[in-house]
């Protein structure tokens, strides 16, 4: 009797974790391993005893840390756009300018009838 199911896919968990670090989607990871998303989900469930989404949430954190570190370093090295962006994100800065107009006194409007 022939064996049913997907071919035996060997997951290098170091590579798999790196794909998660750079925020690859489930579909992209499946493409990398040349298999279906269901296969990846089943392998993670079998090998790591959790759903792919749970495993991904844990592993993507390192990628976010690396990205944050790089952005901060760019800002500290003098990147004006990165300084502006980080200021908006973390310091509550914005490009908005509020203009307040205060009017005092009376306004007189006269209608002048024009002769035909």
C-alpha positions in Angstrom: 0.0 0.0 0.0 1.4 3.4 -1.0 2.1 6.0 1.7 -0.4 8.9 1.6 0.3 12.5 2.5 3.0 15.0 1.8 6.5 14.0 1.0 8.9 14.0 3.9 10.0 17.6 4.3 13.0 18.2 6.5 12.9 21.5 8.3 16.1 23.2 9.3 14.7 25.1 12.3 17.6 27.6 12.3 16.6 28.6 8.7 12.9 28.4 9.6 13.5 30.8 12.6 15.4 33.2 10.3 12.4 33.3 7.9 10.2 34.2 10.9 12.7 36.9 12.0 12.4 38.7 8.7 8.6 38.5 8.9 8.0 36.0 6.2 4.3 35.0 5.9 3.2 31.4 6.3 2.7 31.3 2.5 6.2 32.5 1.9 7.7 29.9 4.3 5.7 27.2 2.5 7.0 28.4 -0.8 10.6 28.3 0.6 10.1 24.7 1.5 8.1 23.9 -1.7 5.1 22.6 0.2 1.6 23.7 1.2 0.7 25.9 4.1 -1.1 23.0 5.7 2.1 21.0 5.6 4.0 23.7 7.4 1.2 24.1 10.0 1.2 20.3 10.6 5.0 20.1 10.9 5.1 23.0 13.5 2.2 21.4 15.4 4.0 18.0 15.4 7.5 19.2 16.2 7.0 22.3 18.3 3.6 21.3 19.9 2.0 24.7 19.1 0.2 26.4 16.2 2.2 28.1 13.5 0.8 31.5 14.6 2.0 31.0 18.1 5.5 29.9 17.0 5.7 32.7 14.6 4.7 35.3 17.2 7.6 34.1 19.4 10.2 34.0 16.7 9.3 37.2 14.9 10.3 39.2 18.0 14.0 38.8 17.3 13.4 40.3 13.8 11.6 43.3 15.3 14.4 43.8 17.8 17.0 43.8 14.9 14.9 46.2 12.9 14.4 48.5 15.9 18.2 48.4 16.6 19.0 49.3 13.0 16.5 52.2 12.9 17.8 53.6 16.2 21.4 53.3 14.9 20.4 55.2 11.7 18.9 57.9 13.7 21.9 58.2 16.0 24.2 58.3 12.9 22.3 61.4 11.7 19.5 60.2 9.4 17.1 63.1 9.5 14.1 61.1 8.2 14.7 58.3 10.7 15.0 60.9 13.6 11.7 62.5 12.5 10.0 59.1 12.2 11.2 57.9 15.6 10.3 61.2 17.1 6.7 60.8 15.9 6.5 57.1 17.0 8.1 57.4 20.5 7.9 61.1 21.5 4.5 62.0 20.3 5.8 64.6 17.8 3.8 65.5 14.7 3.8 67.6 11.6 0.4 69.1 12.6 0.2 72.8 13.2 -2.9 74.0 15.0 -4.0 77.5 14.3 -6.3 79.3 16.7 -8.1 82.3 15.6 -9.7 84.6 18.1 -12.0 87.4 16.8 -13.0 90.2 19.0 -15.2 93.2 18.4 -18.2 93.6 16.1 -18.5 92.7 12.5 -20.8 95.1 10.6 -22.2 94.0 7.3 -24.0 96.5 5.1 -25.9 95.7 2.0 -26.0 98.5 -0.6 -28.8 98.4 -3.1 -27.5 99.3 -6.5 -29.7 101.4 -8.7 -30.7 99.8 -11.9 
